């Protein structure tokens, strides 16, 4: 028997989108009253005909409609083996949810075909398969039946489902009174505990709190080690990295890249940065211009070495900045830290037709290698904004004892320096 449990061949999904060239006009109450008044005081058949024509014009659209074909997916092909955990990433609107709906047999593909060799449990939207008037207890049995489970199977797992979802107090309450977090707790608990061969999870885990997300990731790891297959869609790149050894990147309805998760995420981040508009001189209120410069034109810095960057401030009119700070974030949007430029004084006054240059010297750049972005927070008279200035790259230190051997296996942001004492005792 083949190990391939999901096979997708030349999959495509086409939708027809309607457009209206010009906005349709609607009849307001004041238009009807005004028209009635005009008709009341109008005389003659000619005025009557004209009034009827005006009312007709108000009720009809000013132009016709047109439509076009939109391919949400086009020529998508891949295979997933039994027991694999595959992450699917991509921008909003790339086609991820459409792909999962086809795999879950919610919608039919326009072209291509899908082979699924096993029972599928899907968690695509909050409360999918729940009836709002039924209680949590009743919806467990209903959802389990939708997923193809027998009543005996559901009864066997019932207590585990309730304990995992932590909704035992509200088990006999109609789910229409549940919060979105309670919905997703119960929905995920049912899908994960009823032992499907294939578990498909969309971005619904973002609804849950941090503790529940951690609990769900642990459950999916447990599911995958039990020989079941998981497809996991998320914008949380850390969760994808932790859970999925392999990943697929979808862009504009096509598979743009696939392979090891680290490589796919690196490609995704690289493409995301390349699509950003240049913001080397973003304009702020009062003509404030900010520019960031590095000693080298390539904006390359070395981990564990001194680093330097300069912030150049220009203003068309004199302005006073009460707060000015350089913010550094990693390529996943996590804030690493900031450099507060108010250390140069209580407030910063930038006079017109002058340049203020702030040179920042970092003694040791204790960041792990990778790409980082720089933002500047400026706040003052009529100014309060977070301005993105660009990126810089941190390179691996070529000196010995920098733990470069583990760089591809260990994720992190900061390298800690310190001492470790080793003591051997006789047992």
C-alpha positions in Angstrom: 0.0 0.0 0.0 1.3 3.4 -0.9 2.4 5.8 1.9 0.8 8.7 0.0 -2.4 9.7 1.8 -3.1 13.0 0.0 -2.5 13.4 -3.7 -3.4 16.6 -5.5 -3.0 16.8 -9.3 -3.3 20.0 -11.4 -5.9 21.4 -9.1 -7.7 24.6 -10.1 -10.7 26.6 -8.8 -12.3 29.3 -10.8 -14.8 31.9 -9.6 -16.8 34.5 -11.6 -16.5 38.0 -10.2 -19.2 40.6 -11.1 -18.2 44.2 -11.4 -20.3 47.3 -11.7 -18.6 50.2 -13.5 -20.6 52.8 -11.7 -22.3 52.9 -8.4 -26.0 52.3 -8.5 -28.2 55.2 -7.3 -30.9 54.5 -4.7 -34.0 56.4 -4.0 -33.9 58.3 -0.6 -37.0 59.3 1.3 -36.3 63.0 0.6 -36.2 62.3 -3.1 -39.6 60.7 -3.0 -41.1 63.5 -0.9 -39.6 66.2 -3.2 -40.9 64.4 -6.3 -44.4 64.0 -4.9 -44.4 67.7 -4.1 -43.4 68.6 -7.7 -46.0 66.3 -9.1 -48.7 67.9 -6.9 -48.0 71.4 -8.2 -47.2 70.3 -11.8 -49.7 70.9 -14.5 -50.3 69.1 -17.8 -49.5 65.7 -19.2 -46.0 66.7 -20.2 -45.0 67.5 -16.6 -46.6 64.2 -15.4 -44.6 62.2 -18.0 -41.4 64.0 -17.0 -41.9 63.3 -13.3 -42.5 59.6 -14.0 -39.3 59.5 -16.0 -37.3 61.1 -13.2 -38.6 58.5 -10.7 -37.7 55.7 -13.1 -34.2 57.2 -13.5 -33.7 57.2 -9.7 -34.6 53.6 -9.4 -32.5 52.3 -12.2 -28.7 51.8 -12.2 -26.7 54.2 -14.3 -24.7 51.5 -16.0 -24.6 47.8 -16.7 -22.6 45.0 -15.0 -19.6 43.1 -16.3 -17.9 40.0 -15.0 -14.5 38.3 -15.1 -13.0 34.9 -14.3 -10.8 34.7 -11.2 -8.6 31.6 -10.6 -8.2 31.2 -6.8 -6.1 28.1 -7.5 -4.3 27.2 -10.7 -2.3 24.0 -11.5 -1.6 23.0 -7.9 0.0 19.6 -7.5 1.6 18.0 -4.4 1.7 14.8 -2.3 1.6 14.3 1.4 2.7 11.0 2.9 1.0 9.3 5.9 2.1 10.7 9.2 3.5 14.0 7.8 2.8 17.4 9.3 2.8 20.0 6.5 2.5 23.7 7.0 0.8 25.9 4.4 1.8 29.6 4.4 1.1 32.5 2.2 -0.4 36.0 2.1 -4.1 36.7 2.7 -6.0 35.8 -0.5 -3.2 33.5 -1.8 -5.7 30.6 -2.0 -4.9 28.6 1.2 -8.4 28.4 2.5 -9.8 27.6 -1.0 -7.3 24.6 -1.1 -8.4 23.4 2.3 -12.1 23.6 1.4 -11.5 21.5 -1.7 -9.5 18.9 0.4 -12.4 18.9 2.9 -14.9 18.3 0.1 -16.8 21.5 1.0 -16.4 22.9 -2.5 -15.7 21.2 -5.9 -12.6 22.0 -7.9 -12.9 23.4 -11.4 -10.0 21.4 -12.8 -7.8 18.6 -11.5 -8.5 16.0 -8.9 -7.8 15.1 -5.3 -7.2 11.6 -3.8 -7.7 11.2 -0.1 -6.9 7.8 1.4 -8.4 8.2 4.9 -11.0 9.9 7.0 -10.7 13.7 7.1 -11.5 16.0 10.0 -11.5 19.7 9.2 -11.4 22.8 11.4 -11.7 25.7 8.9 -14.0 28.2 10.6 -15.1 28.9 14.1 -18.2 26.7 14.9 -18.2 24.8 11.6 -20.7 22.0 11.9 -22.3 23.4 15.1 -26.0 24.1 15.4 -26.5 27.3 17.5 -29.7 26.1 19.2 -28.2 22.8 20.4 -26.1 22.4 23.6 -22.4 21.7 23.7 -23.2 18.1 24.6 -25.5 17.7 21.6 -23.1 19.4 19.2 -20.3 17.0 20.2 -22.4 14.1 18.9 -23.6 16.1 15.9 -20.1 17.2 14.9 -18.8 13.7 15.4 -21.5 12.2 13.2 -20.7 14.8 10.5 -17.0 13.6 10.7 -18.2 10.0 10.2 -17.8 8.7 13.7 -20.2 6.2 15.3 -22.0 7.0 18.5 -19.9 4.4 20.3 -16.7 6.1 19.2 -18.0 9.5 20.3 -19.1 8.2 23.7 -15.7 6.6 24.2 -13.9 9.9 23.7 -16.6 12.2 25.2 -14.9 12.8 28.6 -11.5 13.6 26.9 -13.2 16.0 24.6 -14.9 17.9 27.4 -11.8 18.0 29.5 -9.6 19.3 26.7 -12.2 22.0 25.7 -12.6 23.1 29.3 -16.3 23.8 28.8 -17.8 21.3 31.3 -19.7 24.0 33.2 -21.4 25.1 30.0 -21.9 21.6 28.4 -25.7 21.8 28.6 -25.9 25.5 27.4 -26.8 26.3 23.8 -23.7 27.1 21.9 -25.2 30.3 20.5 -24.3 31.7 23.9 -20.7 30.6 23.7 -17.9 33.1 23.0 -15.8 32.6 19.8 -13.0 31.2 22.1 -15.3 28.6 23.6 -16.6 27.7 20.1 -13.1 27.0 18.8 -12.1 25.1 21.9 -15.0 22.7 21.5 -14.6 22.4 17.7 -10.9 21.6 17.9 -11.4 19.2 20.7 -14.0 17.2 18.7 -11.8 17.2 15.5 -8.6 16.2 17.3 -10.0 13.5 19.6 -12.1 11.6 17.1 -9.0 10.0 15.5 -9.2 11.0 11.9 -6.5 9.8 9.5 -6.2 13.4 8.2 -6.6 16.5 10.3 -6.9 19.9 8.4 -6.6 23.0 10.6 -6.9 26.6 9.3 -6.1 29.8 11.1 -8.9 29.4 13.6 -6.4 28.8 16.4 -5.8 32.5 16.4 -9.1 32.9 18.2 -8.0 31.0 21.2 -5.8 32.4 24.0 -2.1 31.8 24.3 -2.5 28.8 26.8 -5.1 27.1 24.5 -2.9 27.6 21.4 0.0 26.0 23.2 -2.4 23.1 24.2 -3.6 22.7 20.6 0.0 22.6 19.2 0.9 19.9 21.7 -2.2 17.9 20.7 -1.3 18.2 17.0 2.2 17.0 17.7 0.7 14.1 19.6 -1.7 13.4 16.6 1.2 13.4 14.2 3.4 11.1 16.2 0.5 8.7 16.2 0.8 8.2 12.5 -1.9 10.6 11.4 -1.5 13.4 8.9 -1.9 17.1 9.6 -2.2 20.1 7.3 -1.7 23.3 9.2 -2.4 26.7 7.8 -1.2 29.6 10.0 0.4 33.1 9.8 2.2 32.3 13.0 5.5 31.3 11.5 7.0 30.2 14.9 4.1 27.7 15.3 4.7 26.4 11.7 8.4 26.1 12.4 7.8 24.2 15.6 5.2 21.9 14.4 5.9 21.2 10.7 9.1 19.7 9.3 8.0 20.6 5.7 5.9 23.4 4.3 4.3 24.7 1.2 4.1 28.4 0.2 1.2 29.5 -2.0 1.3 32.7 -3.9 -1.4 34.0 -6.3 -3.1 30.6 -6.3 0.0 28.6 -7.2 2.7 26.7 -5.3 5.6 29.1 -5.3 8.0 27.1 -3.1 8.0 23.8 -1.1 10.4 21.9 1.0 12.0 22.1 4.5 10.1 24.6 6.7 13.1 26.8 7.4 13.8 27.2 3.7 10.2 27.9 2.8 9.8 30.5 5.6 13.0 32.2 4.6 11.8 32.4 1.0 8.4 33.7 2.1 10.0 36.4 4.2 12.4 37.4 1.4 9.6 37.8 -1.1 7.5 39.7 1.4 10.3 42.2 1.9 11.0 42.5 -1.8 7.4 43.5 -2.4 7.5 46.3 0.2 7.7 49.9 -1.3 10.9 51.8 -0.6 10.6 54.0 2.5 14.0 55.5 2.8 12.5 59.0 3.1 9.0 58.7 4.4 7.2 62.0 4.9 5.7 62.9 8.2 3.7 65.8 9.5 5.4 69.2 9.1 7.7 67.7 6.4 9.7 65.5 8.8 12.1 63.2 6.9 14.0 60.3 8.4 16.8 58.4 6.8 18.8 55.5 8.2 22.4 54.9 7.1 25.0 52.2 7.9 28.8 52.3 7.6 28.5 50.0 4.5 26.0 50.4 1.6 24.9 46.7 1.9 23.6 47.2 5.5 25.4 44.1 6.7 26.3 43.7 10.4 28.1 40.8 12.2 26.7 39.0 15.2 28.7 39.6 18.3 30.7 42.5 16.8 30.3 46.3 17.3 27.7 47.9 15.1 26.9 51.4 14.1 23.9 53.1 12.5 23.0 56.8 11.9 19.6 58.4 11.9 19.3 61.6 9.9 16.4 63.9 10.7 15.3 66.8 8.5 12.3 69.1 8.8 10.8 71.7 6.5 9.5 73.5 9.5 10.8 73.6 13.1 9.4 70.8 15.2 10.0 69.4 18.7 10.1 65.7 19.3 9.3 64.6 22.8 10.0 60.9 21.9 12.3 59.4 19.4 13.4 55.8 19.4 14.8 53.2 17.0 12.8 50.0 17.1 14.3 46.7 15.8 12.1 43.8 14.8 13.1 40.3 13.5 11.8 39.0 10.2 8.7 37.5 11.9 7.5 40.8 13.3 8.7 40.1 16.8 10.1 43.2 18.6 13.7 42.7 19.6 14.2 45.9 21.4 14.7 49.6 21.0 17.3 52.4 21.2 15.9 55.4 23.0 17.4 58.6 21.5 16.0 60.7 24.3 19.2 59.8 26.2 20.8 62.7 24.3 18.5 65.1 26.1 14.9 65.7 27.4 13.5 66.7 24.1 14.8 67.0 20.5 14.3 70.2 18.5 14.8 69.9 14.8 15.1 73.4 13.2 14.1 74.1 9.6 16.6 73.7 6.8 19.0 71.8 9.2 20.0 68.2 9.7 20.2 66.4 13.0 22.3 63.3 12.9 22.1 60.7 15.7 24.9 58.2 15.5 24.2 55.0 17.5 27.1 52.8 18.6 26.3 49.3 19.8 29.2 47.7 21.7 28.2 44.1 20.9 25.4 43.2 18.5 24.1 40.1 20.3 21.5 39.1 17.6 21.5 35.7 16.0 22.1 35.8 12.2 19.1 36.8 10.1 17.2 39.7 8.6 15.9 42.5 10.8 13.8 45.6 10.1 14.2 49.0 11.6 11.4 51.4 12.6 11.5 54.8 14.2 8.9 56.0 16.7 8.5 59.8 16.5 6.2 61.7 18.8 5.9 65.4 19.3 3.9 68.5 18.1 1.4 67.1 15.6 3.5 64.0 15.1 2.9 60.5 16.4 3.8 57.7 14.0 5.7 54.5 13.6 7.8 54.8 10.4 9.4 51.8 8.7 12.9 52.7 7.4 14.2 49.5 6.0 16.1 46.3 6.7 19.6 45.1 7.7 21.2 41.7 7.7 23.1 40.1 10.6 25.8 37.7 9.5 27.3 34.8 11.3 30.5 35.5 13.2 33.4 33.7 11.6 35.4 33.6 14.9 35.6 30.3 16.7 33.3 29.4 19.6 30.3 31.2 18.2 28.1 28.2 18.2 27.6 28.5 14.4 27.3 24.7 14.3 23.9 24.8 15.8 22.6 27.9 14.0 20.3 25.9 11.6 18.8 23.9 14.5 18.3 26.4 17.2 15.9 29.3 16.9 16.3 32.5 18.9 16.8 36.2 18.8 19.6 37.0 21.3 22.9 35.3 22.1 23.5 35.4 25.8 27.0 35.9 27.1 28.1 34.6 30.5 30.0 31.9 32.3 29.1 28.3 33.0 30.8 26.4 35.8 31.1 22.6 35.5 31.5 20.4 38.6 31.8 16.6 38.6 30.7 14.8 41.8 31.1 11.2 42.7 27.8 9.4 43.1 
